[in-house]
Amino acid sequence: MTKRNILAGLLLAAVFVTGRSVIAHHAFGAEFDPNAPIRLQGKVVRLEWVNPHTWIHIETIKDGKPEIWMVEGGTPNTLLRRGITRDTVAVGTEVIVDGYQTKDHSLKRANGRDVTFADGRKLFMGSSGTGAPRDGSDPIEGGTKPAPKKPGGGK
């Protein structure tokens, strides 16, 4: 084998490995608990509109103390196709988010399915087809929603 062939092979292997990690995506069940529905109510304090997921940070109150929860949404592209932009859920907006807590219940993180605004408008912000429960949130899936838990994993 020539140095040129070895270099070409290494370059091809590097492209394959890095390209594969870029397109890799976790399934819902790898991080979130389908048996731990949660409802978070509070004010949006931060938005992250980044790939592969959007994140809404919500300040909730538990036992009189503020908690910041990170709520994962669908990809920016998916949300844009649904008509949801960065301005749709602006910082300072009061919202209720229904979703699913992480498997590690000590983390203040969840996968968001629905966002409900004070005026009653509702947005589906989750992603289906990645192992997320068929809970009726996705308009194309049908079904019924389980009762959500309150922040901190209580019922």
KOLMIMAR-882414 format. One line per 10 residues: number of its first residue (from 1); their letters; for each residue x, y, z of C-alpha. Coordinates in nm, 3 decimals, always signed. Example, Ala and Ser with C-alpha at 12.3 -4.5 7.8 and 13.67 -1.06 7.14 Angstrom:
BEGIN
1) as) +1.230 -0.450 +0.780 | +1.367 -0.106 +0.714;
This chain:
BEGIN
1) mtkrnilagl) +0.000 +0.000 +0.000 | +0.128 +0.346 -0.085 | +0.132 +0.640 +0.150 | -0.130 +0.802 -0.071 | -0.368 +0.505 -0.034 | -0.312 +0.494 +0.343 | -0.378 +0.868 +0.372 | -0.692 +0.838 +0.158 | -0.814 +0.548 +0.372 | -0.754 +0.738 +0.695;
11) llaavfvtgr) -0.928 +1.045 +0.556 | -1.228 +0.838 +0.449 | -1.242 +0.669 +0.790 | -1.227 +1.009 +0.964 | -1.511 +1.144 +0.750 | -1.720 +0.835 +0.822 | -1.660 +0.846 +1.197 | -1.717 +1.221 +1.239 | -2.009 +1.227 +0.999 | -2.170 +0.941 +1.184;
21) sviahhafga) -2.141 +1.117 +1.519 | -2.288 +1.435 +1.374 | -2.601 +1.257 +1.250 | -2.635 +1.030 +1.554 | -2.942 +1.109 +1.762 | -3.063 +0.971 +2.091 | -3.397 +0.798 +2.114 | -3.654 +0.926 +2.363 | -3.617 +0.611 +2.576 | -3.242 +0.657 +2.611;
31) efdpnapirl) -3.287 +0.963 +2.830 | -3.652 +1.015 +2.923 | -3.895 +0.810 +3.130 | -4.223 +0.732 +2.949 | -4.374 +0.641 +3.289 | -4.293 +0.980 +3.443 | -4.523 +1.239 +3.285 | -4.468 +1.584 +3.433 | -4.640 +1.922 +3.423 | -4.427 +2.232 +3.472;
41) qgkvvrlewv) -4.575 +2.578 +3.517 | -4.371 +2.894 +3.523 | -4.200 +3.171 +3.336 | -3.962 +3.116 +3.043 | -3.618 +3.242 +3.151 | -3.404 +3.125 +2.860 | -3.437 +2.976 +2.512 | -3.183 +2.768 +2.321 | -3.266 +2.737 +1.954 | -2.988 +2.494 +1.859;
51) nphtwihiet) -2.956 +2.160 +1.682 | -3.035 +1.886 +1.743 | -3.302 +2.014 +1.989 | -3.451 +2.336 +2.113 | -3.450 +2.393 +2.488 | -3.685 +2.606 +2.696 | -3.568 +2.691 +3.047 | -3.859 +2.747 +3.285 | -3.853 +2.883 +3.638 | -4.100 +2.691 +3.853;
61) ikdgkpeiwm) -4.166 +2.726 +4.226 | -4.143 +2.424 +4.456 | -4.184 +2.457 +4.832 | -4.156 +2.836 +4.794 | -3.819 +2.812 +4.618 | -3.746 +2.869 +4.249 | -3.624 +2.579 +4.034 | -3.502 +2.607 +3.677 | -3.610 +2.322 +3.451 | -3.461 +2.250 +3.109;
71) veggtpntll) -3.727 +2.129 +2.866 | -3.620 +1.965 +2.539 | -3.829 +2.032 +2.230 | -3.816 +1.920 +1.871 | -3.550 +2.035 +1.628 | -3.554 +2.401 +1.524 | -3.640 +2.297 +1.168 | -3.933 +2.082 +1.281 | -4.070 +2.362 +1.498 | -4.027 +2.619 +1.219;
81) rrgitrdtva) -4.227 +2.395 +0.986 | -4.504 +2.396 +1.248 | -4.496 +2.778 +1.253 | -4.315 +2.803 +1.589 | -4.029 +3.056 +1.602 | -3.799 +3.192 +1.870 | -4.052 +3.469 +1.928 | -4.347 +3.232 +1.974 | -4.228 +3.133 +2.322 | -4.041 +3.445 +2.432;
91) vgtevivdgy) -3.843 +3.493 +2.752 | -4.081 +3.614 +3.023 | -4.381 +3.422 +2.887 | -4.588 +3.228 +3.143 | -4.639 +2.872 +3.020 | -4.747 +2.526 +3.125 | -4.541 +2.245 +2.975 | -4.659 +1.885 +2.973 | -4.388 +1.632 +2.906 | -4.177 +1.352 +3.048;
101) qtkdhslkra) -3.905 +1.366 +3.311 | -3.557 +1.227 +3.255 | -3.485 +0.877 +3.381 | -3.255 +1.035 +3.639 | -3.524 +1.207 +3.845 | -3.262 +1.410 +4.034 | -3.211 +1.620 +3.719 | -3.443 +1.910 +3.649 | -3.482 +1.817 +3.286 | -3.773 +1.698 +3.077;
111) ngrdvtfadg) -3.885 +1.627 +2.724 | -4.163 +1.871 +2.642 | -4.466 +1.764 +2.441 | -4.717 +2.050 +2.479 | -4.678 +2.416 +2.570 | -4.993 +2.591 +2.687 | -5.007 +2.970 +2.708 | -5.209 +3.178 +2.958 | -5.468 +3.251 +2.688 | -5.524 +2.877 +2.628;
121) rklfmgssgt) -5.330 +2.846 +2.302 | -5.146 +2.516 +2.284 | -4.841 +2.414 +2.080 | -4.705 +2.067 +2.018 | -4.330 +2.106 +2.068 | -4.226 +1.744 +2.095 | -4.105 +1.500 +1.842 | -4.278 +1.176 +1.758 | -4.128 +0.871 +1.597 | -3.823 +0.863 +1.828;
131) gaprdgsdpi) -3.967 +0.628 +2.087 | -4.167 +0.893 +2.272 | -4.492 +0.764 +2.418 | -4.798 +0.783 +2.199 | -4.980 +1.013 +2.438 | -5.217 +1.203 +2.214 | -5.002 +1.519 +2.210 | -4.892 +1.474 +1.851 | -5.194 +1.566 +1.636 | -5.117 +1.285 +1.391;
141) eggtkpapkk) -5.094 +1.000 +1.643 | -5.423 +1.002 +1.838 | -5.454 +0.850 +2.185 | -5.501 +0.980 +2.536 | -5.262 +1.158 +2.768 | -5.156 +1.012 +3.104 | -5.197 +1.221 +3.419 | -4.887 +1.440 +3.465 | -4.677 +1.449 +3.781 | -4.594 +1.775 +3.955;
151) pgggk) -4.234 +1.911 +3.953 | -3.997 +1.701 +4.155 | -4.164 +1.374 +4.062 | -4.458 +1.391 +4.304 | -4.809 +1.296 +4.196;
